[in-house]
Amino acid sequence: MKVIVYSRPHCIECNVLKRFLNDYKIEYEVRDCAENPAFLEDVKKLGFLGVPVTVIGDTAIQGLKPDAILEELKKQKA
């Protein structure tokens, strides 16, 4: 299962989210919206205006929502 995190380097929520994923040993791909503006367009297509956005399978979760992320990961594994 692929986990993608859309973020920016100086975004506090983004950095806390990545630390959370690392602590739980959840592998993820970072898509830096500052480095590649096309990633910000992807975020907009998902219906959001800002980062962080975590995409798990076909589900996108905006913001720092560890419980929602863990719940979605459980659903996807089942």
C-alpha positions as CSV (number, residue, x, y, z in Angstrom):
1,M,0.0,0.0,0.0
2,K,1.4,3.3,-1.0
3,V,1.4,6.4,1.3
4,I,2.1,9.8,-0.2
5,V,2.6,12.9,1.8
6,Y,2.3,16.3,0.0
7,S,4.3,18.8,2.0
8,R,6.5,21.9,2.1
9,P,9.9,22.1,3.9
10,H,9.0,24.8,6.5
11,C,5.5,23.5,7.3
12,I,5.4,22.7,11.0
13,E,2.4,20.3,10.6
14,C,4.1,18.6,7.7
15,N,7.2,18.0,9.7
16,V,5.3,16.7,12.7
17,L,3.3,14.4,10.4
18,K,6.5,12.9,8.8
19,R,7.9,12.4,12.3
20,F,4.7,10.6,13.3
21,L,4.9,8.3,10.2
22,N,8.6,7.6,11.0
23,D,7.8,6.8,14.6
24,Y,5.2,4.3,13.5
25,K,7.6,2.9,10.8
26,I,5.1,3.7,8.1
27,E,6.9,4.0,4.7
28,Y,5.8,7.0,2.6
29,E,6.8,9.1,-0.3
30,V,7.2,12.8,0.1
31,R,6.0,15.1,-2.6
32,D,7.5,18.5,-1.9
33,C,5.1,21.2,-3.3
34,A,7.8,23.9,-2.9
35,E,10.2,22.0,-5.1
36,N,7.7,20.9,-7.7
37,P,4.6,23.1,-8.3
38,A,2.9,20.3,-10.2
39,F,2.5,18.6,-6.8
40,L,0.5,21.6,-5.5
41,E,-1.8,21.2,-8.5
42,D,-2.3,17.5,-7.4
43,V,-3.3,18.8,-4.0
44,K,-5.8,21.1,-5.6
45,K,-7.2,18.3,-7.7
46,L,-7.8,16.3,-4.5
47,G,-9.9,19.2,-3.3
48,F,-7.5,20.9,-0.8
49,L,-5.8,24.2,-0.8
50,G,-2.9,23.5,1.6
51,V,-0.6,20.9,3.0
52,P,0.0,18.5,4.6
53,V,-2.1,16.0,2.6
54,T,-1.7,12.3,3.1
55,V,-2.9,10.0,0.4
56,I,-3.4,6.3,1.3
57,G,-4.7,4.3,-1.6
58,D,-7.6,6.4,-3.0
59,T,-8.2,8.3,0.3
60,A,-6.8,11.8,0.9
61,I,-6.5,13.2,4.5
62,Q,-5.7,16.8,5.0
63,G,-3.9,18.1,8.0
64,L,-2.3,16.5,11.0
65,K,-4.7,13.7,11.8
66,P,-2.8,10.7,13.1
67,D,-5.9,8.8,14.2
68,A,-7.5,9.2,10.8
69,I,-4.3,8.0,9.1
70,L,-4.0,5.0,11.4
71,E,-7.7,4.1,10.9
72,E,-7.3,4.4,7.1
73,L,-4.2,2.2,7.1
74,K,-6.2,-0.5,9.1
75,K,-9.0,-0.3,6.5
76,Q,-6.7,-0.6,3.6
77,K,-4.9,-3.7,5.1
78,A,-8.2,-5.5,5.8
